Amino acid sequence: MSVKLESHFAEQLKQKLEEALVRLGRVNIVVVGKTGVGKSTLVNAVFHGNLAETGDGRPVTRTTREIHKEGIPLSVFDTRGLEIGEYKQTVQELEKFIQERRRSADPNQHIHIAWICVMEESRRVEDAEIQLAEMLDRYVPVVAVVTKSIADNGFRQKVQELLPQTRNAVRVLAKEMVLDSGHAIPASGLENLVELTMTLVPEAQRDALAAAQRISVNHKLQRAHAIVASMALTAGGVGATPIPFSDAIAIVPIQLTMLASISAVWGLPTSTAYLGTLVSGAITGTGGTLIGRAVAAELLKLIPGVGSVVGGVINAGVASTLTSAFGEAYIAALYMLTKDDPAHIPGAEEVGEEFMRQLQATKIKSPGGLLERIKRLFRRPSALPLHP
């Protein structure tokens, strides 16, 4: 890659990454519950980065702290002071804080959902939890989280009856529990909690939640597929006026946006160094498109006469198909590397190598795949027959 092109690429990558982070947004969750209920364990189990232990915490009221960590599009507001005699002031301070946040013109500053944590072994729902649920329900969706759950005995139903404002009560064991007998009870309920939370937060915050959580790879997949579909449509618009393969640089910004957006929603490190490393093997020297000059050359071989008749062009369908194939190969790579452990953050080189494997598989090993679709897109009544 020439120095000029490399510099141009680095600038575009930085710009598109910044734009992707803006689009990703931020999700803000209030987590309330008495001391010892297991809030920190729950937060660390659901979200990347051992947030409750290593995040940056700062007070926002006398009884509430905001916890966040660089690179994770999430703030957790941990409310304390629910013990007898203190909870009324806690409720008042929290309500005032939520109202202030709601007045912001930036939806990323709003509180989007609240989790009320009640410990199963306590078998009690206190007045503090009841008043909190009543207050929070006026502003945000509320979920009851029954923590340290190993023996229900009807307690979940009791929680729902006493906290009717909550959208549901989810039983959760955030961390494996080993009994004195040596029997291990595995963690449970976390996927249900993430699933419910995903349906209740605003649509604009769902990418951020998908990125921040480390429980379900399926939510990352869903959001990533939507990004690819959108970017493929945009690339098709660029290709509506056919462009030569030699000028394929026109669709690079779209593919960079797509790559940065998928990376962000997957919860990968949001740095240009990370992204630059993982795509370095997929960048061409002069061909422009991130998929590479090799793909363009292969396409031209499969389309007799195109090089001399029309100069080897990318039309709307080809631009869309190339971009879609590129995005889906990237998603496939991330899925392969994280499907067994959604909490795993693969290194840039690891992602880059798997990405290229998936791209090659898409190009070569699938007879009815990318190249066959593109050959069909190039068919013209006057064109010479295509090679099989």
N, C-alpha and C positions, 0 to 999 in steps of 0.2 A: 504494500500500500504506500502510495506517495506520501511525503510529509504533509503536503497541502490537504490531501484527502483524509489523512489520519486526523489532522487537526479539526477539519470540518466534521468528521464523524464524532469526535470527542465532544465537540460543542453541541451537536444535535443530541447525542446521548444524554448529556447533562440536562439539556432543556426538556427533553421528553420525560426523563425521570422526574424532574421537578413537577411537570404537568401531571404525571401519573399519581404522584403523592397528593397533589391538590385534589384530584378526582377521587382518590381513595378515601379522603376525609378522615373522620375520627369518631369513635363511639365512646360514650361516657356512661358508666354504670355505677349506681349507688348500691353499696352492699351494707346492709344493716343487720345487727344481731348482737346478742349479749356476749360479753367476754367468755372465751372458751368454747364458743359454738362451732369454731372451725372455719372462720372466714378466710384467714390467710392460707390455710391448706387448700381450701376450695379455689381461691384465686390462682394459686400457683399451679394447681392441677389443670385448670381450664386454659390458662393463657401462657404464652411464651415468656421466657426470661425470668422465672421465679420472681415474679413481679413484687409480691408482698415482702420478699426478703431482700431483693437487690434493687428495687425501683427507687426512684427519687420521690420522697414523701414530703409534702409541705402542708401546713394547716390552712384551711380555708374558713373554718369557724373554730370555736373553742373545742368542739367535740368531733369535728370532721376533718379528715386528711385527704388530699388528692395524691394518688400514687400513679406514677407513669414512668416509662423507660424509653430512652431514645431508640427509635427504629420500630417501636410497637405503637400502632395507631389507636391507642386505648388509654383512657384514664379511669381508674377505679377510685370511687369516693367511699372511704371506709369510715362509717359513723360509729362512734363509741358513746359511752355514757347512757346505756339503756338500763342500768341497774336502778333499783328502787330509789325514788327521790330525785333522780337526775333526768329521767326520760322526757319530762314535759319541756324543759328548756332545750333538750336535744331536738325534739320535734319542731319546736318553734324556730330554732336556728337553721335547721335543715330546710324547712319550708321557705324561709326568707332567702336562703341561698339558691334554691331551685327557681324561685320567682325571678331573682336577679339574672340567672343564667337564661331563662326563657325570654328575657327582654333583649337579648343580644340578637343582632341581625345575622350573625353567623350561626347556622344550625349545628356546626361542629362544637359550639360552646354549650349547647343545650344538654340537659340530662335526658337520656333516651330510654332508660329502663331501670327498674329497681329490683334487687333480690332481697327478700326478707328471710334471714336464716334462723331456723328454729331447730334445736337439737332434739333428735328423736328420743334419746334416753331420758330427757327431762319430763316428757309426757305432759308438758304444760305450754299453753300459749298465754303470755303475759299481757297485761294492759298496755305496756309499751309497744308491743308488736301490733296490737289491735289499733291503737291510735296512729301508729306509723302507717299502717296499711290504708287507713281512712284518709290520711293526709296525702300520701304519695299517689293514691288513685286519682286525685284531682288533677294531677299533672303528667304522670307517666304510667305505662303498663307496669304492673307489679306481679312478680313471681314469688311464690313461697318455696323456699328450698329447705327440705327436711334433711338436716345434715347428720353424719355419723349413723347412717341408716343400716341396721342389721336385723331388726325385728319390728315390723310395722305394727302388728296387733291393733289395727284400726286407727293408728295415730294420724296417718295422712288424711283420712277422711275427717277427723276431728279438726285438723288444721284448716281444711277447706271450709268447714262449717263456721269456724270462729273468725276466719279471714276471708269473707265472701268477696271482697274487692279484688283478691288475687286472681289472675287469669288461670292459674293451675298451681298445684303443689307437686313438686318433683322430689322424689326420694333419692338421695345421693350419698354414696360413700366415696369420698374424694381420694382416699389413699388406702391401699391394701391394709387389712387389719389381721394380725396374727394373734390368735387366742392362746391362753396358757397351755392348752392341750397341744399346741403346735399347728392346729388347723388354720389355714389362711383363707380369709374372706376377701375376694378380689374387689377392686374398685368398681363402682357401678353407678349408673344414672347420669354420668357426665354428658354422654351423647344426647340424652333426652333433654337435659338442661340447655345445651347449645342449640339443639333443634328448635325448642320453644322460643328461646331468646331471639334466634334468627328471624322467626316469623313475627315477632312483636316490635323489633326496632324498626325505625323508618327505612325505606328502601335505600335512601342515600347513605345509610350507615352500614349496610350489609356487607359491602366489600371490606370495610375496615374490620368488622367483626370476624369475617372469614379469615382475614390475615392474622388477626390477633390471637384467635383460638388455636389450640394445638390438639384438639380432640378428634375432629372429623375432617378427612381429606375430601369428602364428598361435597362439602360446601365450597371448598376452594375450587373444585372441579366445575361446579355449576357456574360460579362467578367468572371463572376463566373462559369457559366456553362462550359465555355471553359477550365477553370482550372480543374474542376472535370473530364472532359473527358480525359485530359492529365494525371492526377494523377491515374485514373482508369487503363489507359493503362500501366503506369509504374508499378502499383501494380500487374497487370497481368503478367508482365515480371518476377517479384519476385516469383510469384506462378507457373511459368512455371516448376520449380522443386518443386513438391508438398511438403509442410511443415506441420508438425503436428500443430493442434490448440494450443498445449502447447508452440509451438515456434513461435506463431503469432507475437511476438515482431518484426519480420523481416519487417512487413508492417507498423509498427508504424511511422517510420520516414517519410514515404510517406504520411500517413494520417495527421501528424503534419504539413508537408509542405503545404498540401492542405488546412488545416484549417487556417494556418497563411496567406496563399495567398488570400483566400476568404475574411478573415477579413480585410486585407489590401486594397483590391479592393473595399470593401464596405465602406471604410472610418472609420472603427472602431479604437479606440485608439490602437496604435501600441506599446503595452507593454506586457512583459511576465506576469505581475501581472494580467492584464485584461484577456489575453488568458487562463492563468492557472485557473482563477476563473470560466470562463464559461465552460471549459471542465472537471472540477473536477468531476462532476457527471457522466461523460461518461467514466472515466478511470477505468480499472479493477485493482484488487489487484495483480493478477499474470497471468491473461489470456493473457496479451500482447496487443491484438487488442483494439483500442479505442472504437470500437463498444461494446466490452465487453464480458466477459465470459458467461453472461446469453444468449447472442445470440448464441454463440458457442454451449452451452448446448442444446438450443432449436433445433439447426440444427441437432445435433447428434441424438436427439429423433426422428426426422423426417426421419432419414436414417438408417433403421434397418441393423445391421451387420457391419456398418461402423466402429464403435468403436473397434470391435474385429478383423475385417478383415484387415483394412488399418490404424488403429490407429487414425482415425479422422483427415483427412488432409485438407489443403487448397490448391486447385489447382489453375491454372491460372484464370479460369473462376470465381471461388469463390472469390479469392482475388480481382479481378476487380469489381465484383458485390458488395461485401461488401464495398469497398472503394467508389464506385459510390453512393450506398445507403446512406452511411455516409455523403458524400459531399452534396448530394441533400437534405437530411434532414436538414443540416445546412443552406443551401440556403433558404429552405422553411421557416425556423425559422426567418431568417433575413428579408425575404420578408414580412412575417406576421407582424413583428414589425415596418416596415418602409414604407409599401406600401401607407399608407394614409398621411405620412409626411416624404419624403425622407431626410429632414434635421435632423430628429430625430436620436440621437445617443443613443441607448438603453444601459442600464447598463449591466455589465458582468453577474450578477446573473439572470437578466431578459432574456438575450439571452440563458444562460445555461438551464433555465427551459423550455423555448419554444423549444429549440433544443431537449431536451429529449422527449418532447411531440411529436414532429415531428418524431423522431426516433422510438418511440413506435408505432405510427400510421403506419409508413412504415412497421414495423415488424409484426404487429398483425392484423391491420384492412383492409389490402389489400390482399384478397385471391389470386389474380393473381400477387402479387407484389414480394417483396424481397425473401421470403422463398420459394414461388413456383418456382421462377427462379433458386434458388440454389438447390432445390430438383432435377430439371431437369439436372443441371450441374453434379450431382452426379450419374446419372443413368448409369449403366453398364449392358451389356448383362447378366452377371452372378449374378448380384445383386438381392437380395430379393425384392419383390414388395414393393413400398413405401406406407406409410399410406396416405389416401386421405387428 
